[in-house]
Amino acid sequence: MMPVLITDTATLGAELRKARKALKITQGELSLQTGISRPTIQSIERGKETAQVGLVLQLCQDLGIAIEVRFPEVVSRS
């Protein structure tokens, strides 16, 4: 899969949904596997801005999604 630039919760939620569907598992099945409630999974997939970071990271890990953080290069002014 190509890397996706995540700039908002809606995009993150859509990517989580795509990954889940690619694995051919339902939200209910994912809920049973992760212990995260189905309504919480639904709200995360819809891009809920106040979703708990820990739950989102757990879903990413359980769906095989790697998160990479890139920092801007620091330019020294000497």
C-alpha positions in Angstrom: 0.0 0.0 0.0 1.1 3.5 -0.7 1.7 5.8 2.3 -1.2 8.1 3.1 -0.7 11.6 4.6 -3.1 11.9 7.5 -4.0 15.5 8.1 -7.3 15.1 10.0 -9.4 12.6 11.9 -11.7 12.0 9.0 -8.9 10.8 6.8 -7.5 8.6 9.6 -10.9 7.1 10.2 -11.4 6.4 6.5 -8.0 4.7 6.3 -8.9 2.5 9.4 -12.1 1.6 7.7 -10.3 0.7 4.5 -7.8 -1.5 6.3 -10.6 -3.3 8.2 -12.5 -4.0 5.1 -9.4 -5.2 3.3 -9.0 -7.7 6.1 -12.7 -8.7 5.5 -13.7 -8.2 9.1 -16.7 -6.4 10.4 -16.8 -3.8 13.1 -18.4 -6.4 15.4 -15.5 -8.8 14.8 -12.9 -6.1 15.3 -14.7 -5.2 18.5 -14.4 -8.8 19.8 -10.8 -9.0 18.8 -9.7 -5.7 20.4 -12.1 -5.2 23.3 -13.0 -1.8 21.9 -16.8 -1.3 21.7 -18.4 -1.3 18.3 -19.9 2.2 18.8 -16.4 3.5 19.6 -15.0 1.8 16.4 -17.9 3.4 14.4 -17.1 6.8 15.8 -13.4 6.5 15.1 -14.1 5.4 11.6 -16.4 8.4 11.1 -13.5 10.7 12.2 -14.5 11.6 15.8 -12.1 14.3 16.8 -12.3 13.5 20.5 -11.4 9.8 20.2 -8.9 8.5 22.7 -5.5 8.4 21.2 -4.7 5.1 22.9 -7.7 3.4 21.3 -6.9 4.8 17.9 -3.3 3.5 18.2 -4.6 0.1 19.3 -6.8 -0.1 16.3 -4.0 0.9 14.0 -1.7 -1.8 15.5 -4.4 -4.5 15.4 -5.2 -3.6 11.7 -1.5 -3.7 10.8 -1.3 0.0 10.2 2.1 1.6 10.9 2.3 5.2 12.0 5.4 7.2 11.0 6.2 10.6 12.4 8.3 13.0 10.3 9.7 16.1 11.8 10.7 19.1 9.7 14.4 19.5 9.2 15.9 22.1 11.5 18.0 24.6 9.6 20.8 26.1 11.7 21.4 29.8 11.4 25.1 30.2 12.2 
